């Protein structure tokens, strides 16, 4: 663990201004297994927080999603709105650097102005109509730093318990949403990256399917009673969470 953290601390910072072709700088390829003790979980309010880790998370988000959109559309201009409009940004970090993140929102579906949000524009009418008139959580904008894709998080106290970093990021984000007293959490999955399978393994129910950016995406819902958001690794990181 010491070698992993020291290699992370030796990485550079983002000194150059962001451009349309900005890519995140490498932060050192970790081993495929990383101890949960080497990680931290932060929950930021993006419109209020001024923290270098949040700025690092923005660069990871921007680079990952810009690359994804460019691979589909060619030249693509990505604005910060989808990042800044989130109520919270949940970040998993190692050595002070963002390795994965997810956006969290809460929407009151009893209000017409919320049901007319652009997020729901591609949804089938019957799927949107099936959602109850109450506050729901929304998780979106999943991004894993390229150097950490495929990493597995281990618990030294329970060596047999492990989880993929991407799955852990989703599970903790859903758990964070439930901490705000919502009864359900909705999301769109990137099926070309098998996020639909990850969501299903965490207890999500498929409500429908749409095509976004020429890619299939499932509309899924996590219910409090069925969501799988706990486990040795998730619990350890959750207990040490930072709210800022």
C-alpha positions as YAML, in Angstrom:
chain: A
units: angstrom
residues:
- id: 1
  name: UNK
  ca: [0.00, 0.00, 0.00]
- id: 2
  name: UNK
  ca: [2.88, 2.38, 0.82]
- id: 3
  name: UNK
  ca: [4.34, 2.02, -2.67]
- id: 4
  name: UNK
  ca: [0.96, 2.68, -4.26]
- id: 5
  name: UNK
  ca: [0.35, 5.85, -2.26]
- id: 6
  name: UNK
  ca: [3.87, 7.18, -2.75]
- id: 7
  name: UNK
  ca: [3.61, 6.74, -6.50]
- id: 8
  name: UNK
  ca: [0.34, 8.63, -6.47]
- id: 9
  name: UNK
  ca: [1.75, 11.51, -4.45]
- id: 10
  name: UNK
  ca: [4.56, 11.94, -6.96]
- id: 11
  name: UNK
  ca: [2.19, 12.78, -9.79]
- id: 12
  name: UNK
  ca: [1.91, 16.25, -11.24]
- id: 13
  name: UNK
  ca: [-0.89, 18.77, -11.08]
- id: 14
  name: UNK
  ca: [-3.11, 20.24, -13.81]
- id: 15
  name: UNK
  ca: [-1.17, 23.39, -14.66]
- id: 16
  name: UNK
  ca: [-2.41, 23.91, -18.20]
- id: 17
  name: UNK
  ca: [-5.79, 25.49, -18.91]
- id: 18
  name: UNK
  ca: [-8.48, 23.05, -20.08]
- id: 19
  name: UNK
  ca: [-9.12, 22.80, -23.79]
- id: 20
  name: UNK
  ca: [-11.41, 20.78, -26.01]
- id: 21
  name: UNK
  ca: [-8.74, 18.08, -26.25]
- id: 22
  name: UNK
  ca: [-7.69, 18.02, -22.59]
- id: 23
  name: UNK
  ca: [-6.96, 14.54, -21.27]
- id: 24
  name: UNK
  ca: [-6.38, 13.62, -17.65]
- id: 25
  name: UNK
  ca: [-2.75, 13.13, -16.77]
- id: 26
  name: UNK
  ca: [-1.71, 9.61, -15.78]
- id: 27
  name: UNK
  ca: [-1.60, 9.04, -12.03]
- id: 28
  name: UNK
  ca: [0.27, 5.76, -12.06]
- id: 29
  name: UNK
  ca: [-1.29, 2.43, -12.90]
- id: 30
  name: UNK
  ca: [-2.21, 0.74, -9.60]
- id: 31
  name: UNK
  ca: [-2.11, -2.98, -9.11]
- id: 32
  name: UNK
  ca: [-5.36, -4.67, -10.05]
- id: 33
  name: UNK
  ca: [-6.05, -4.96, -6.32]
- id: 34
  name: UNK
  ca: [-6.00, -1.90, -4.04]
- id: 35
  name: UNK
  ca: [-6.74, -1.91, -0.28]
- id: 36
  name: UNK
  ca: [-9.75, 0.09, 0.80]
- id: 37
  name: UNK
  ca: [-7.50, 1.74, 3.42]
- id: 38
  name: UNK
  ca: [-5.73, 3.53, 0.55]
- id: 39
  name: UNK
  ca: [-8.96, 5.22, -0.59]
- id: 40
  name: UNK
  ca: [-11.17, 8.06, 0.63]
- id: 41
  name: UNK
  ca: [-14.78, 8.93, -0.16]
- id: 42
  name: UNK
  ca: [-15.78, 12.59, -0.51]
- id: 43
  name: UNK
  ca: [-19.18, 14.16, -1.17]
- id: 44
  name: UNK
  ca: [-19.00, 17.72, -2.51]
- id: 45
  name: UNK
  ca: [-21.59, 20.39, -3.28]
- id: 46
  name: UNK
  ca: [-20.16, 21.60, -6.63]
- id: 47
  name: UNK
  ca: [-21.72, 25.05, -6.46]
- id: 48
  name: UNK
  ca: [-20.22, 25.80, -3.05]
- id: 49
  name: UNK
  ca: [-17.10, 23.71, -2.52]
- id: 50
  name: UNK
  ca: [-13.67, 25.05, -3.45]
- id: 51
  name: UNK
  ca: [-11.39, 22.08, -3.11]
- id: 52
  name: UNK
  ca: [-8.50, 20.89, -5.31]
- id: 53
  name: UNK
  ca: [-9.94, 17.37, -5.27]
- id: 54
  name: UNK
  ca: [-13.22, 18.60, -6.74]
- id: 55
  name: UNK
  ca: [-11.29, 20.39, -9.50]
- id: 56
  name: UNK
  ca: [-9.39, 17.16, -10.13]
- id: 57
  name: UNK
  ca: [-12.71, 15.29, -10.29]
- id: 58
  name: UNK
  ca: [-13.97, 17.80, -12.87]
- id: 59
  name: UNK
  ca: [-10.92, 17.16, -15.07]
- id: 60
  name: UNK
  ca: [-11.48, 13.40, -14.83]
- id: 61
  name: UNK
  ca: [-15.18, 13.81, -15.65]
- id: 62
  name: UNK
  ca: [-14.46, 16.14, -18.56]
- id: 63
  name: UNK
  ca: [-11.75, 14.00, -20.08]
- id: 64
  name: UNK
  ca: [-13.65, 10.71, -19.79]
- id: 65
  name: UNK
  ca: [-16.92, 12.02, -21.20]
- id: 66
  name: UNK
  ca: [-15.30, 14.16, -23.89]
- id: 67
  name: UNK
  ca: [-13.42, 11.12, -25.13]
- id: 68
  name: UNK
  ca: [-16.63, 9.08, -25.11]
- id: 69
  name: UNK
  ca: [-18.61, 11.66, -27.06]
- id: 70
  name: UNK
  ca: [-15.79, 12.26, -29.53]
- id: 71
  name: UNK
  ca: [-15.60, 8.53, -30.28]
- id: 72
  name: UNK
  ca: [-19.26, 8.62, -31.29]
- id: 73
  name: UNK
  ca: [-19.75, 12.09, -32.78]
- id: 74
  name: UNK
  ca: [-16.25, 13.10, -33.83]
- id: 75
  name: UNK
  ca: [-15.56, 16.68, -32.76]
- id: 76
  name: UNK
  ca: [-17.68, 17.42, -29.73]
- id: 77
  name: UNK
  ca: [-17.94, 20.44, -27.44]
- id: 78
  name: UNK
  ca: [-18.54, 19.54, -23.80]
- id: 79
  name: UNK
  ca: [-19.75, 22.20, -21.38]
- id: 80
  name: UNK
  ca: [-19.51, 22.04, -17.61]
- id: 81
  name: UNK
  ca: [-23.28, 22.31, -17.04]
- id: 82
  name: UNK
  ca: [-23.81, 18.59, -16.50]
- id: 83
  name: UNK
  ca: [-21.17, 18.65, -13.78]
- id: 84
  name: UNK
  ca: [-22.09, 21.89, -12.04]
- id: 85
  name: UNK
  ca: [-25.86, 21.28, -12.05]
- id: 86
  name: UNK
  ca: [-25.49, 18.26, -9.78]
- id: 87
  name: UNK
  ca: [-26.56, 18.66, -6.16]
- id: 88
  name: UNK
  ca: [-23.53, 16.63, -5.12]
- id: 89
  name: UNK
  ca: [-20.44, 15.09, -6.67]
- id: 90
  name: UNK
  ca: [-19.33, 11.86, -4.99]
- id: 91
  name: UNK
  ca: [-15.60, 11.20, -5.40]
- id: 92
  name: UNK
  ca: [-13.41, 8.22, -4.56]
- id: 93
  name: UNK
  ca: [-9.79, 9.32, -4.26]
- id: 94
  name: UNK
  ca: [-6.37, 7.77, -3.73]
- id: 95
  name: UNK
  ca: [-3.34, 9.79, -2.70]
- id: 96
  name: UNK
  ca: [-5.35, 12.99, -3.01]
- id: 97
  name: UNK
  ca: [-6.31, 12.33, -6.64]
- id: 98
  name: UNK
  ca: [-9.73, 11.47, -8.04]
- id: 99
  name: UNK
  ca: [-9.96, 7.93, -9.35]
- id: 100
  name: UNK
  ca: [-13.75, 7.77, -9.84]
- id: 101
  name: UNK
  ca: [-16.81, 9.96, -9.41]
- id: 102
  name: UNK
  ca: [-20.56, 10.15, -9.86]
- id: 103
  name: UNK
  ca: [-23.11, 12.96, -9.83]
- id: 104
  name: UNK
  ca: [-26.11, 13.02, -7.49]
- id: 105
  name: UNK
  ca: [-29.34, 14.98, -7.81]
- id: 106
  name: UNK
  ca: [-32.72, 15.02, -6.09]
- id: 107
  name: UNK
  ca: [-35.83, 15.73, -8.15]
- id: 108
  name: UNK
  ca: [-39.34, 16.37, -6.88]
- id: 109
  name: UNK
  ca: [-41.52, 14.59, -9.42]
- id: 110
  name: UNK
  ca: [-44.68, 16.09, -7.97]
- id: 111
  name: UNK
  ca: [-43.75, 19.30, -9.80]
- id: 112
  name: UNK
  ca: [-44.48, 19.73, -13.52]
- id: 113
  name: UNK
  ca: [-41.39, 21.87, -13.99]
- id: 114
  name: UNK
  ca: [-39.28, 18.94, -12.78]
- id: 115
  name: UNK
  ca: [-40.96, 16.33, -14.97]
- id: 116
  name: UNK
  ca: [-40.24, 18.65, -17.91]
- id: 117
  name: UNK
  ca: [-36.51, 18.63, -17.10]
- id: 118
  name: UNK
  ca: [-34.36, 17.93, -20.18]
- id: 119
  name: UNK
  ca: [-33.05, 14.80, -18.45]
- id: 120
  name: UNK
  ca: [-36.38, 13.13, -19.16]
- id: 121
  name: UNK
  ca: [-36.71, 14.29, -22.80]
- id: 122
  name: UNK
  ca: [-35.66, 10.96, -24.38]
- id: 123
  name: UNK
  ca: [-37.67, 8.84, -21.92]
- id: 124
  name: UNK
  ca: [-40.79, 7.02, -23.17]
- id: 125
  name: UNK
  ca: [-43.88, 8.74, -21.80]
- id: 126
  name: UNK
  ca: [-45.15, 5.59, -20.14]
- id: 127
  name: UNK
  ca: [-41.90, 5.08, -18.22]
- id: 128
  name: UNK
  ca: [-41.88, 8.63, -16.89]
- id: 129
  name: UNK
  ca: [-45.57, 8.32, -16.00]
- id: 130
  name: UNK
  ca: [-44.80, 5.19, -13.98]
- id: 131
  name: UNK
  ca: [-42.64, 7.13, -11.53]
- id: 132
  name: UNK
  ca: [-44.49, 8.27, -8.39]
- id: 133
  name: UNK
  ca: [-45.12, 11.94, -7.57]
- id: 134
  name: UNK
  ca: [-42.42, 12.14, -4.95]
- id: 135
  name: UNK
  ca: [-38.75, 13.05, -4.53]
- id: 136
  name: UNK
  ca: [-36.33, 10.64, -6.20]
- id: 137
  name: UNK
  ca: [-32.58, 10.49, -6.34]
- id: 138
  name: UNK
  ca: [-30.77, 10.59, -9.68]
- id: 139
  name: UNK
  ca: [-27.26, 9.22, -10.20]
- id: 140
  name: UNK
  ca: [-25.38, 10.07, -13.38]
- id: 141
  name: UNK
  ca: [-22.07, 10.98, -14.99]
- id: 142
  name: UNK
  ca: [-20.16, 7.92, -13.79]
- id: 143
  name: UNK
  ca: [-16.49, 8.31, -14.64]
- id: 144
  name: UNK
  ca: [-13.50, 6.15, -13.71]
- id: 145
  name: UNK
  ca: [-9.99, 7.44, -14.31]
- id: 146
  name: UNK
  ca: [-8.49, 5.45, -17.22]
- id: 147
  name: UNK
  ca: [-5.55, 4.33, -15.05]
- id: 148
  name: UNK
  ca: [-7.95, 2.72, -12.59]
- id: 149
  name: UNK
  ca: [-10.36, 0.92, -14.89]
- id: 150
  name: UNK
  ca: [-10.70, -2.72, -13.90]
- id: 151
  name: UNK
  ca: [-9.24, -2.16, -10.41]
- id: 152
  name: UNK
  ca: [-10.59, -4.24, -7.54]
- id: 153
  name: UNK
  ca: [-10.90, -2.83, -4.01]
- id: 154
  name: UNK
  ca: [-10.00, -5.21, -1.17]
- id: 155
  name: UNK
  ca: [-10.60, -5.16, 2.58]
- id: 156
  name: UNK
  ca: [-7.59, -6.17, 4.74]
- id: 157
  name: UNK
  ca: [-10.03, -7.08, 7.52]
- id: 158
  name: UNK
  ca: [-12.04, -9.34, 5.23]
- id: 159
  name: UNK
  ca: [-9.68, -10.60, 2.48]
- id: 160
  name: UNK
  ca: [-12.44, -12.61, 0.80]
- id: 161
  name: UNK
  ca: [-14.54, -9.47, 0.33]
- id: 162
  name: UNK
  ca: [-13.70, -7.43, -2.76]
- id: 163
  name: UNK
  ca: [-15.52, -5.28, -5.28]
- id: 164
  name: UNK
  ca: [-14.76, -3.60, -8.57]
- id: 165
  name: UNK
  ca: [-14.08, 0.12, -8.29]
- id: 166
  name: UNK
  ca: [-16.84, 0.94, -10.78]
- id: 167
  name: UNK
  ca: [-19.38, -1.12, -8.83]
- id: 168
  name: UNK
  ca: [-18.25, 0.46, -5.55]
- id: 169
  name: UNK
  ca: [-18.68, 3.94, -7.04]
- id: 170
  name: UNK
  ca: [-22.27, 3.21, -8.05]
- id: 171
  name: UNK
  ca: [-23.14, 1.47, -4.76]
- id: 172
  name: UNK
  ca: [-21.84, 4.34, -2.63]
- id: 173
  name: UNK
  ca: [-23.60, 6.91, -4.82]
- id: 174
  name: UNK
  ca: [-26.92, 5.12, -4.44]
- id: 175
  name: UNK
  ca: [-26.26, 4.85, -0.69]
- id: 176
  name: UNK
  ca: [-25.54, 8.57, -0.54]
- id: 177
  name: UNK
  ca: [-28.82, 9.27, -2.30]
- id: 178
  name: UNK
  ca: [-30.74, 7.11, 0.18]
- id: 179
  name: UNK
  ca: [-29.09, 9.06, 3.00]
- id: 180
  name: UNK
  ca: [-31.21, 12.03, 1.87]
- id: 181
  name: UNK
  ca: [-34.40, 10.06, 2.64]
- id: 182
  name: UNK
  ca: [-35.51, 9.35, -0.93]
- id: 183
  name: UNK
  ca: [-37.27, 6.02, -1.47]
- id: 184
  name: UNK
  ca: [-35.89, 5.32, -4.93]
- id: 185
  name: UNK
  ca: [-32.99, 6.27, -7.17]
- id: 186
  name: UNK
  ca: [-33.18, 6.41, -10.96]
- id: 187
  name: UNK
  ca: [-30.37, 6.29, -13.49]
- id: 188
  name: UNK
  ca: [-29.42, 5.74, -17.13]
- id: 189
  name: UNK
  ca: [-26.79, 3.09, -17.82]
- id: 190
  name: UNK
  ca: [-24.17, 2.96, -20.55]
- id: 191
  name: UNK
  ca: [-24.79, -0.49, -21.95]
- id: 192
  name: UNK
  ca: [-21.72, -0.39, -24.19]
- id: 193
  name: UNK
  ca: [-19.64, -0.28, -20.98]
- id: 194
  name: UNK
  ca: [-21.77, -2.94, -19.23]
- id: 195
  name: UNK
  ca: [-23.01, -0.45, -16.66]
- id: 196
  name: UNK
  ca: [-26.45, -2.03, -17.09]
- id: 197
  name: UNK
  ca: [-25.02, -5.30, -15.77]
- id: 198
  name: UNK
  ca: [-23.38, -3.52, -12.84]
- id: 199
  name: UNK
  ca: [-26.65, -1.79, -11.96]
- id: 200
  name: UNK
  ca: [-28.56, -5.07, -12.15]
- id: 201
  name: UNK
  ca: [-26.04, -6.78, -9.86]
- id: 202
  name: UNK
  ca: [-26.65, -3.99, -7.32]
- id: 203
  name: UNK
  ca: [-30.40, -4.59, -7.32]
- id: 204
  name: UNK
  ca: [-31.62, -2.14, -9.97]
- id: 205
  name: UNK
  ca: [-34.82, -2.88, -11.88]
- id: 206
  name: UNK
  ca: [-34.98, -2.09, -15.60]
- id: 207
  name: UNK
  ca: [-37.86, 0.24, -16.50]
- id: 208
  name: UNK
  ca: [-37.11, 0.69, -20.19]
- id: 209
  name: UNK
  ca: [-34.43, 1.34, -22.77]
- id: 210
  name: UNK
  ca: [-33.52, 4.34, -24.92]
- id: 211
  name: UNK
  ca: [-30.75, 5.31, -27.31]
- id: 212
  name: UNK
  ca: [-28.51, 8.22, -26.36]
- id: 213
  name: UNK
  ca: [-25.47, 9.34, -28.33]
- id: 214
  name: UNK
  ca: [-26.00, 6.30, -30.61]
- id: 215
  name: UNK
  ca: [-25.66, 3.96, -27.64]
- id: 216
  name: UNK
  ca: [-28.27, 1.84, -25.87]
- id: 217
  name: UNK
  ca: [-29.03, 2.95, -22.33]
- id: 218
  name: UNK
  ca: [-31.28, 1.24, -19.80]
- id: 219
  name: UNK
  ca: [-33.56, 3.28, -17.57]
- id: 220
  name: UNK
  ca: [-33.19, 1.70, -14.13]
- id: 221
  name: UNK
  ca: [-34.53, 2.25, -10.64]
- id: 222
  name: UNK
  ca: [-33.00, 1.30, -7.30]
- id: 223
  name: UNK
  ca: [-35.51, 0.82, -4.49]
- id: 224
  name: UNK
  ca: [-34.39, 1.16, -0.89]
- id: 225
  name: UNK
  ca: [-35.53, -2.36, -0.01]
- id: 226
  name: UNK
  ca: [-33.67, -4.07, -2.85]
- id: 227
  name: UNK
  ca: [-30.55, -1.97, -3.50]
- id: 228
  name: UNK
  ca: [-27.24, -3.66, -2.67]
- id: 229
  name: UNK
  ca: [-25.23, -0.79, -1.19]
- id: 230
  name: UNK
  ca: [-23.53, -2.51, 1.74]
- id: 231
  name: UNK
  ca: [-20.63, -4.88, 2.19]
- id: 232
  name: UNK
  ca: [-17.34, -4.89, 4.01]
- id: 233
  name: UNK
  ca: [-15.54, -2.64, 1.49]
- id: 234
  name: UNK
  ca: [-18.45, -0.22, 1.01]
- id: 235
  name: UNK
  ca: [-19.10, -0.01, 4.76]
- id: 236
  name: UNK
  ca: [-15.45, 0.76, 5.56]
- id: 237
  name: UNK
  ca: [-15.27, 3.56, 3.03]
- id: 238
  name: UNK
  ca: [-18.68, 4.92, 4.02]
- id: 239
  name: UNK
  ca: [-17.70, 5.16, 7.70]
- id: 240
  name: UNK
  ca: [-14.72, 7.34, 6.76]
- id: 241
  name: UNK
  ca: [-16.62, 9.56, 4.30]
- id: 242
  name: UNK
  ca: [-15.95, 13.30, 4.07]
- id: 243
  name: UNK
  ca: [-18.77, 15.74, 3.41]
- id: 244
  name: UNK
  ca: [-17.81, 19.13, 2.04]
...
